[in-house]
Amino acid sequence: MPDRQALCGILFVLHTGIQWEYLPQELGFGSGMTCWRRLAAWNEAGVWDQLHALLLNKLRSKNQLDWSRAVIDSSHVRAARRGPKTDPGRSTAHDRAANTTSSPTAKGTRSRCR
């Protein structure tokens, strides 16, 4: 299957949110499993990182990056300073929480079947 058709199938699945196995054969993108395997192979080969770098370089060279819609993911950016101090959270270390998995039942009334 040509790469272009596989890419169109991948984009269709990602855009619509359908499951890979439900990719319609009539669209000519091949089977969902074929597209999924191609996506995994391209991911393993670093194709998406290379494509991302290429697109960023092109946009930078033409001064077309729009940073007004940028989002920083805090899981990837180290905080330079600690945030503002807040009141300490209420500790539950010394208090036992209520048991929510069973109700109190007298030992004599419990079922012996397990």
Secondary structure, DSSP 4 states (H G I P E B T S, - for coil): --HHHHHHHHHHHHHH---GGG--GGGSS--HHHHHHHHHHHHHTTHHHHHHHHHHHHHHHTT---GGG----TTTS--SS-----PPPPP-SSSPPPP-SS----GGGS-S--
